[in-house]
Amino acid sequence: MRIRVWEGVCAFFLSAAIANAICVWLTDTARVCAQTTATSSWVGVWQAELGGQPSTILTLAADDGILQGTLVLNGISTEGGTPHIAVHEVHALLHLHTAGKTLSFQLKQARRSTTLDFTVEQTTSNSARIHCLNCGDNAPTIEITKQD
């Protein structure tokens, strides 16, 4: 009699463990699918130009289902009469977050040891506005276009 009771208890716990594993798998699958759907409109190369030169290049990918990317900031100079890239900074994006048509992230500025906060608002499927939130009162909002 004791053996049958013990078998019943073991079967109950085994069933609960299997049900829990299935719930975790389904939750993880739903989370990855939701994130992939939310981030897919962001994936690509977004660029702004100044004087015919690339001034801002935002590159985003989700190869493993998680949105990641880089931001290239080019300082454009017209010294000498022709616009050219005078300063070139490449940054890895940190703490990316999407909420609807808004992407937010941070980047670390090595030369100043500061963290800059950015938002990007999609205005259409191929255009957006990028803005640094803590770069000072005169920080511009820049129109960027998704490249084909």
N, C-alpha and C positions, 0 to 999 in steps of 0.2 A: 504494500500500500504506500509506504514512504517513497519508494522508487517512482511510482506513478505521479505522486505529488511533485517530486523533484523534477521529473521530466516535463510536467506542465509549467512549472516555474521557469525552467530553462527555455522552453519553447516560447513563453511569453516575452522574456528578455531578448531572445534572438529576434523575434518578430519586431519588437520595439526598436532594436538596433538597425534592422534592415529598413524599417520605415523612416527612421531618422536619417540614414545614409541617403535614401531616395529624396527626402525633403531637401537636404543640403545640396545634392547634385542639381535638383530642379531650380533651387534658388540661385545657385551659382550660374547655371545656364541662362536663366532669365536676366540676371544682372549683366552678364557679358553681352547678350543680345541687345539689351536696352542701351548699354553704353556704345556698342558698335553702331546702332541706329542713330543715336544722338551725335556721335562724332563723325559719321561718314560725310556729312556736308562740309566739314572743316578740312578734311584730308586733301592735301595738294600744296601747291606753291602760290603764295600770295605776294604781290610785289607793288611797290610804289616807285615812281621815277621823279627825278628832279633834274631838269636840264637835259633830259634824254639819258640820264645815268640812273641805274638802280640805287635807290636810297634806302629802302626798307624791304627786306625779303624774309617773309615768315614761311617756313617749311614745316608742314604737319603730316604725320603718318600714324597709322594705327596697325602696324604689322602684327602685333601680338594681341590686338583687341583693346589696347590702352593707348590713348592719344599721347603722342610725344612730338618734340620738334626742336627747331632752332630759330633764332632771330638774328639776322645779319643787319647791322646798322652801318651804313656808309655815310661818311661826311663828304659832301660834294663841295668842291671849290671851283670858283670861276677865275681864279688867279691865272693870268696868262691869256685870258680871253675865251678859253674853251672849257666848258664844264668837265671836271674829272673827279675821280674818287681820290680824296686826300687822306681819309681815315677809314679804316675797315675794322669793325668789331663783330666777332661771332660769339653768340651766347646760346647755351643750352637752356631750354625752357624748364622751369621748376614749378611744381604744384599746379598743374593744369586742371581746370575745372570748366565744365560746360553747363550752362543753364539756359535752355531755349536757344535763342540766337546770340547769346553772349558767351565768349570764351575769356577766361581770366587766367593769368599766369604770373609768375615772378621770374626775374633773372638776376643773377649776381654780377655786379660790376667789380671785377678783380682789382682794377687800379684804385678804386675808392673804397673797397670792402663794404659796399652797400647793396641792398636788395631793392630792386625796382619793381613796382606793381603795374601790370598792364591789363587793359581790357580791350577786347576786339568785339565790335557789334556788327553782325552780318546785316547789310541793308538789302541785298538781293542774293541769289545763289552764287553770284560771281563777284560781288563787291562787298567791302566792309570798311569800317573805320577803326583804326588802332590808336590808342591813347595811353600815355604813361600817366598814372594817377599821382605819383609822388616825385615828378621831375621838375617841379616848380610851376609857378603861375603861368608862365609863357609856353608851357609844353604844348606843342600843336597836336591836333587830331588829324591823322593822316589817312587819306583815302587809299586803300589797297585793292588790287584786282586779282582775282584768281586766274592763274595762267593755265592755258590748255595743255 
